[in-house]
Amino acid sequence: MKKLAQILREKRAAMNLSLRSAAELIGISHTYLDKLEKGIDSRTGVSNKPTPDTLKLISEAYNLDYNDLLKMCRYIPIGNEVVPKCYSSDIKELIGIAETFTKPQIQNLILYAKFLKQNGKEFD
């Protein structure tokens, strides 16, 4: 499945819209649309996840299926996927960062998390 950022860029290009005119059509700021099209917040390195309300605006402006957008952003499960319980902002940030990792980076992160859990240590 394509990522939201790629779909937003492709749809805007297909509609021959500038970033500002697309943002106006959707009803969001052009700076926010730019961040969504990049997929990752450059300040934090965390994946951007628009709210369901923003996805609704995007679906209407770009004539995209709202449910597909919700699935893409994991508001609705895909297949047998289980939607996780509400996570703290720290866990959400960690997940957002980990989504950008390569397989070896994820394996290292898992090893480090297991190390921290096993040793019960906190590092400040």
C-alpha positions as CSV (number, residue, x, y, z in Angstrom):
1,M,0.0,0.0,0.0
2,K,1.3,3.4,-0.9
3,K,2.0,5.9,1.9
4,L,-0.1,8.9,2.5
5,A,2.7,11.3,1.6
6,Q,3.2,9.8,-1.8
7,I,-0.5,9.8,-2.6
8,L,-0.8,13.4,-1.6
9,R,2.1,14.4,-3.9
10,E,0.8,12.3,-6.8
11,K,-2.7,13.6,-6.5
12,R,-1.7,17.2,-6.3
13,A,0.5,16.8,-9.4
14,A,-2.3,15.0,-11.3
15,M,-4.6,17.9,-10.5
16,N,-1.9,20.3,-11.6
17,L,-2.1,22.3,-8.3
18,S,0.5,24.4,-6.5
19,L,1.1,23.6,-2.9
20,R,-0.8,26.7,-1.9
21,S,-3.8,26.2,-4.1
22,A,-4.1,22.5,-3.0
23,A,-3.9,23.6,0.6
24,E,-6.6,26.2,0.0
25,L,-8.8,23.6,-1.7
26,I,-8.4,21.2,1.2
27,G,-8.8,23.8,3.8
28,I,-5.4,23.5,5.6
29,S,-2.3,25.6,5.6
30,H,0.3,25.2,2.8
31,T,3.0,24.6,5.4
32,Y,1.0,21.7,6.9
33,L,0.3,20.2,3.5
34,D,4.0,20.4,2.8
35,K,4.7,18.5,6.0
36,L,2.1,15.9,5.1
37,E,3.6,15.5,1.6
38,K,7.1,15.0,3.1
39,G,5.7,12.4,5.5
40,I,8.0,13.3,8.4
41,D,8.2,16.3,10.5
42,S,11.7,17.7,9.8
43,R,12.0,19.2,13.3
44,T,11.2,16.0,15.2
45,G,11.8,13.2,12.7
46,V,8.4,11.8,13.6
47,S,6.0,10.6,10.9
48,N,3.1,12.9,10.3
49,K,-0.4,11.5,11.1
50,P,-3.2,13.8,10.3
51,T,-6.4,13.7,12.3
52,P,-9.5,11.9,10.9
53,D,-11.0,15.4,10.4
54,T,-8.1,16.4,8.2
55,L,-8.3,13.2,6.3
56,K,-12.0,13.9,5.7
57,L,-11.0,17.3,4.2
58,I,-8.4,15.7,2.0
59,S,-10.7,12.9,0.8
60,E,-13.3,15.5,-0.2
61,A,-10.9,17.8,-1.9
62,Y,-8.9,15.1,-3.7
63,N,-11.9,12.8,-4.3
64,L,-10.1,9.9,-2.4
65,D,-11.8,7.2,-0.4
66,Y,-12.0,8.4,3.2
67,N,-11.8,4.8,4.6
68,D,-8.7,4.1,2.6
69,L,-7.1,7.2,4.1
70,L,-8.1,6.1,7.6
71,K,-6.6,2.7,7.0
72,M,-3.4,4.2,5.7
73,C,-3.0,6.2,8.9
74,R,-4.0,3.2,11.0
75,Y,-7.2,4.6,12.3
76,I,-8.9,1.5,10.9
77,P,-7.2,-1.9,11.0
78,I,-6.1,-3.6,7.8
79,G,-6.9,-7.3,7.4
80,N,-6.2,-9.1,10.7
81,E,-4.3,-6.2,12.1
82,V,-5.3,-5.1,15.6
83,V,-5.7,-1.4,16.4
84,P,-3.5,-0.8,19.4
85,K,-4.9,0.8,22.6
86,C,-4.3,4.5,23.1
87,Y,-0.6,5.0,23.7
88,S,1.2,7.8,25.6
89,S,2.7,10.6,23.5
90,D,6.2,9.1,24.2
91,I,5.2,5.7,22.8
92,K,3.6,7.4,19.8
93,E,6.7,9.4,19.2
94,L,8.9,6.2,19.4
95,I,6.6,4.4,17.0
96,G,6.7,7.3,14.6
97,I,10.5,7.3,14.7
98,A,10.8,3.6,14.4
99,E,8.5,3.6,11.3
100,T,11.4,5.3,9.4
101,F,14.0,2.7,10.5
102,T,15.6,0.1,8.3
103,K,15.3,-3.6,9.4
104,P,18.7,-3.6,11.0
105,Q,17.9,-0.4,12.9
106,I,14.6,-1.9,14.2
107,Q,16.5,-5.1,15.3
108,N,19.0,-2.9,17.2
109,L,16.1,-0.9,18.8
110,I,14.5,-4.2,19.9
111,L,17.8,-5.4,21.4
112,Y,18.3,-2.2,23.2
113,A,14.7,-2.2,24.6
114,K,15.1,-5.8,25.8
115,F,18.4,-4.7,27.5
116,L,16.7,-1.9,29.3
117,K,13.8,-4.1,30.4
118,Q,16.1,-6.8,31.6
119,N,18.3,-4.5,33.6
120,G,15.5,-2.3,34.8
121,K,17.7,0.7,34.4
122,E,16.6,4.3,33.8
123,F,18.9,6.7,32.1
124,D,18.4,10.4,32.6
